[in-house]
């Protein structure tokens, strides 16, 4: 097996990416399915580890497959979501969005007043 070289590889890469490298922790378990490396990072660093549309995480998993293949092992990565983290959608801060929000809060009289010429 890779004798923990895969775990060291993940730690090295992730610590180079994040702002809080001291908070990076990994654990390694081996079972009949292969090797599972579990990654824990600071909640502020989750975005950097995941990347835009998951690109960074996907790349890291691809590299781990290569490391595993060289050692005849199947290596998978699980990224734990930190406690208290919030998943939020994109915030639309455009002027058009603000106008639409104002329109949604208008009463009937306001709308009628807007229609008067």
N, C-alpha and C positions, 0 to 999 in steps of 0.2 A: 504494500500500500504506500501511500504518499507520506506516511509517518509525519503528519502534521505540517508538512510543507505547504499544503493547500490552505490551511488555516493561517499560517504566517503570511502567505501571499495576499489573502483577503485583508488582513490587518494592515499590511504595508500599503496597499492601494488605497484603502478607505481612509487611513490616517493622513495620507497625502492630499486627499480631497477635502476633508472637513475642516471646520474652524476650531473644533474642540477635540483634538486627537486623543486626549487623555480619557475621554468618555467612550471611546470605541472599545467594545468587548465582543469577543467571539467565543463560541463553544462548538465543539466538534463531536458528533455522534456517528457511530458506524453500526449499520444493521444489514439485513439481507437485501435491502434496496440500494445500498451504497453509503456514501458519506453525506452527511447533512451538516452544513456549517450555518450556525445561527448567528446573526449579526444584530447587535444593539448599539445605537448611537444616540447622541444628544438630540432631543426633539428639534432644536434649532437647525440641526444638520441634515434632517431627513430629506429636505428638498434637494440638497447636493448629492446625496447618495442615490436617490431615485432618479433624478435628472428630468429633463423636459420629456414628457410623455413616456417616462420610464426608460429612456435610452441608456442612462448610466448603469442602472441596475441590470438591464439586459446585456450590456457589454461586459459587465463584471461576471455575469453568469456564463457567458460565452467563453471568456478567458478561463474560468474555472473548469469548464468542460475540457478544454485543451490540456490544462494541468492534470486533470483526472485521467484523460486518455493516455497521456505519457506514462502514467503509473497504473494503468489497467484498472481504474476505479471510476465509478460514476459519482460525481461530486455535484451536489445541489446547494443552493444558497437560499436561506430564509431570512428576510429582513423583518425584525420585530418592530411593530408600531409602538412608539413610546407611550406610556401612560399619560393621559391628559392631552394628547395631541388632537388637533382639530382638523378635519378634512373640510376644506371650503372650496366652493367653486370660484370661478373667476369673478372678480369684482369689476363691474362695468362702470367706470368713472367718467364716461364721455358726457359731453354736454347734452346730447340727444337723450341719453338715459335719464338725466336729471329732469329734462323737460317732460318726458313720459311719466316720471314719477309724480311730478306736479299735476299733470293731467289726471292721473288716477285719484288724486286727493281733492279734486274740484267737486263742488256741489252742482246741482242742477242750475241754480241761479248764475253761478260763475260761467258755466258753459253757454247759457243763453246770452249773457253779457258779452262774451267773446264773439258771438255770432252777429251781434248788432253792428251795423255800419255807421 
